[in-house]
């Protein structure tokens, strides 16, 4: 990756500005745009990045790894979800703080730190690939689609059929990204529909079929309390920490998906991102100038009043949409899984997404089973779409920021880079689908834990050294990012210790 030289190299003996010391161009001066002040239904068009990352969260931890952990170990693990989602919401708002202040995605902020931008570009691109470069959601969606078509869960004898369904699902995700004006807006609309239908349906099913004592067990589980034994059980005996580490990381969005939230916030046009441009689609979109460097404003009284208006929108997007939705998204499927799937079962196989459909269909009726299988396939298809787009978008932004040559390719149209990366990702994904879907999902989720350890501390450094003093986070938020690194550090240490012990 070719990185531009420092345009602020010491002229007249002056040192470059802090944001340009890694080799990227310095920020430009601009005025902070006025924020919208929505009321009523207008809020649905104002928030947006939070609903996209919530869609990612429901399809990974909440519908796959969460149920696998709850069925095996019980609802006391909901305390992990509560802590993880709280810490991730703070991480998300801090990532959006950087984008709001500069108009850049957070990956660019990371590239603005030493040793140099090239090092961090490769570092995060590799981590992104290790976490999200595996089409696990398409593979698990294939299990639900097989159940819909065959009326039974897929087994080893059906692996070739499931592979073909998964490959078709993965390619279909790529096809969706060809059509739109603004890709971020397409994801936003699809996720509003998904979240409303999924959470609404699961809530109705839970109210109809889940016993009151199970609801009570779930409420107590957020505090680590086991209502059956009347004891606090934070870590189950003989726990599989490879599963629990994956569950902790994907309670919420998980790792690089949380960082990519800032890329979607940039395309949404939050704060200084109004000056930055966005990535448009190949069909229905048009060439849009996307800046490779951000902007900075003078934090005077008028600008800080506007800043507080933007911060109000970020709080609504994250605490009102992501935080609330992620807790409901984990709890509602958990209630249904522990009700209809035998306790202690290991459902990590080709049919993990169909396990609930089979259980509820056998006890309530085949129509409900088919409905749940359809919802499962839809959730996982949509999650794969979001994760594929997030990976392609983030790598595109990294390349666009770091390479002058790519910025001049095809007349400076960022879509040429975006769709080249997408084509490479699709080709790799078709090959990677041959791996076991739940294993690659757990592998990626545990990498997400490592990303959180590094990313939370790196974000803390970026926001407390590069941003103007008036825009930096308060002390309690800085401490929360340190706590986040420690929280995920414990899970990573435990699964590594367990692996090495074997």
HUQUIGI-V739746 format. One line per field, one symbol per residue. ss: DSSP state (a for helix, b for strand, c for the rest). phi: phi as a letter, one per 30 degrees, with the letter a starting at -180 (. if undefined). Layout:
ss=???
phi=???
This chain:
ss=ccccccccccaaaccccaaacccccccbbccccccccccaaaaaaaccaaaaaaaaaaaaaaaaaaaaaaaaacaaaaaaaaaaaaaaaaaaaaaaaaaaaacccaaaaaacccccaaaaaaaaaaaaaaaacccaaaaaaaaaaaaaaacccccaaaaaaaaaaaaaaaaaaaaaccbccbaaaaaaaaaaaaaaaaaaaaaaaaaaaccaaaaaaaaaacccbbccccbbccccccccaaaaaaaaaccccccaaaaaaaaaaaaaccaaaaaccccbccbcccccccccccbbccccaaaaaaaaaaaaaaaaaaaaaaaaaaaaaaaaaaaaaaaacccccccccccaaaaaaaaaaaaccaaaaaaaaaaaaaaaaaaaaaaaaaaaaaaaaaaaaacaaaaaaaaacaaaaaaaaaaaaaaaaaaaccccaaaaaaaaaaaaaaaaaaaaaaaaaaaaacccaaacccaaaaaaaaaaaaaaaaaaaaaaaaaaac
phi=.ccddddceedhiddddedcdcjddddcdacdddddbdbhdddddddaeddddddddddcddcbdeeeddddbjdddddddeddddddddedddddeddedbicddededddcddaddedddeddddddddcdcdddddddddddddddcibddbedcddddddddddddddddddddclcbdedddedddddeddddddddddddddbcdeddedddddddciccddchbdbdbddidddddddddddcdjdjhdddddedddddddidhddedcjaccddcjcbdbdcdcbcbbcdddddddddeddddddddddcddcdddddddddddddeddddccedidccdadcedcddddddddccldddddedddddddeddddddddddddddddddddddcbddddcdhiicddddeddddddddddddddddddddddddeddddedddddddddddedddcbcdeedcdddedddddddddddeddddddddddddddd
